Amino acid sequence: MDEPDWHLWRAFLGVVRAGSLSGAARDLHLTQPTLGRQIAALERSLGLTLFTRATDGLRPTDRALDLVPQAEAMAAAAAALLRRASGDADTMRGRIRLTASTFLGGAVLPDLLTAFHTAHPGVDLELSLSDRTEDLLRRDADLAVRNVAPTQGALVARRIGAAPVRFYAHRAYAARRGLPASVAELGRHSLIGRAVHAARVRPTLGHDLTFAFSCDDDLGLLAALRAGLGIGYCQDGLARRDRDLVPVLPEIVLAEIGIWLVMHEDLRSTRRIRALFGHLAEGLAGYLGEELPA
């Protein structure tokens, strides 16, 4: 048996995690044919069949599943080695990989990361936008901004607070169509939202919503709201930053989205990561209009 290179095991883990070549290729920033060749090379090297095709993608064989824990350990060791090589733990140099939801990462974090990079230009920042919870124990990322509390051990988590979500509209829409004075009048307006959210707000509003514009991405919904397409929902912290957004039925809070900042406990001694953790905690608290406990 030839000893497979690490990049082949990396491809193997990518397919196991994603469940398909196309999904793994996106996660690993590779082309699908390249990833397919790497899986084939690993199977030849090991003399094993690692995946079988299924209607919903690729399914790992029993032998492949036996190999996953050791491959995960290799991935964690490789990530730790890369962090160590990218900069000393006591310096403000090196790379930090941060993961956040598409909305928070695309609409809220850029201003905070710009301020951090201006103060610490020697730190390279990598932001991964995903609504899937990346595994910090596997070292998929160094820091995470999450909307749910972590349940795994060996993680350092800090609850920053909760972001209220209310209806808003662009001033141009309000001038063109006026604004509803009651929930009953919402149905006469063009609404922006996601079908998956309709059931969540029904208990608050007492009826379903019909959306004139839908999008499966929250950043797309925000763009439509800012374009004046209709009335949509938005986090208060973001709406406060946009003078063109006006509240609609402000007494109605549709949801409160929790925000947690999380990192692996092994990284507390790494100066640049500890500094970014503190910077984001303060910045996100400001975004929520809250004060961090001492």
Rosetta blueprint (number, residue, H / E / L):
1 M L
2 D L
3 E L
4 P L
5 D L
6 W H
7 H H
8 L H
9 W H
10 R H
11 A H
12 F H
13 L H
14 G H
15 V H
16 V H
17 R H
18 A H
19 G L
20 S L
21 L H
22 S H
23 G H
24 A H
25 A H
26 R H
27 D H
28 L H
29 H L
30 L L
31 T L
32 Q H
33 P H
34 T H
35 L H
36 G H
37 R H
38 Q H
39 I H
40 A H
41 A H
42 L H
43 E H
44 R H
45 S H
46 L H
47 G L
48 L L
49 T L
50 L L
51 F E
52 T E
53 R E
54 A E
55 T L
56 D L
57 G E
58 L E
59 R E
60 P E
61 T L
62 D H
63 R H
64 A H
65 L H
66 D H
67 L H
68 V H
69 P H
70 Q H
71 A H
72 E H
73 A H
74 M H
75 A H
76 A H
77 A H
78 A H
79 A H
80 A H
81 L H
82 L H
83 R H
84 R H
85 A H
86 S H
87 G L
88 D L
89 A L
90 D L
91 T L
92 M L
93 R L
94 G E
95 R E
96 I E
97 R E
98 L E
99 T E
100 A E
101 S L
102 T H
103 F H
104 L H
105 G H
106 G H
107 A H
108 V H
109 L H
110 P H
111 D H
112 L H
113 L H
114 T H
115 A H
116 F H
117 H H
118 T H
119 A H
120 H L
121 P L
122 G L
123 V E
124 D E
125 L E
126 E E
127 L E
128 S E
129 L E
130 S L
131 D L
132 R L
133 T L
134 E L
135 D L
136 L L
137 L L
138 R L
139 R L
140 D L
141 A L
142 D L
143 L E
144 A E
145 V E
146 R E
147 N L
148 V L
149 A L
150 P L
151 T L
152 Q L
153 G L
154 A L
155 L E
156 V E
157 A E
158 R E
159 R E
160 I E
161 G E
162 A E
163 A E
164 P E
165 V E
166 R E
167 F E
168 Y E
169 A E
170 H E
171 R H
172 A H
173 Y H
174 A H
175 A H
176 R H
177 R H
178 G L
179 L L
180 P L
181 A L
182 S L
183 V H
184 A H
185 E H
186 L H
187 G H
188 R H
189 H L
190 S L
191 L E
192 I E
193 G E
194 R L
195 A H
196 V H
197 H H
198 A H
199 A H
200 R H
201 V H
202 R H
203 P H
204 T H
205 L H
206 G L
207 H L
208 D L
209 L L
210 T L
211 F L
212 A L
213 F E
214 S E
215 C L
216 D L
217 D L
218 D H
219 L H
220 G H
221 L H
222 L H
223 A H
224 A H
225 L H
226 R H
227 A L
228 G L
229 L L
230 G L
231 I E
232 G E
233 Y E
234 C E
235 Q E
236 D H
237 G H
238 L H
239 A H
240 R H
241 R L
242 D L
243 R L
244 D L
245 L E
246 V E
247 P E
248 V E
249 L L
250 P L
251 E L
252 I L
253 V L
254 L L
255 A E
256 E E
257 I E
258 G E
259 I E
260 W E
261 L E
262 V E
263 M E
264 H E
265 E H
266 D H
267 L H
268 R L
269 S L
270 T L
271 R H
272 R H
273 I H
274 R H
275 A H
276 L H
277 F H
278 G H
279 H H
280 L H
281 A H
282 E H
283 G H
284 L H
285 A H
286 G H
287 Y H
288 L H
289 G L
290 E L
291 E L
292 L L
293 P L
294 A L
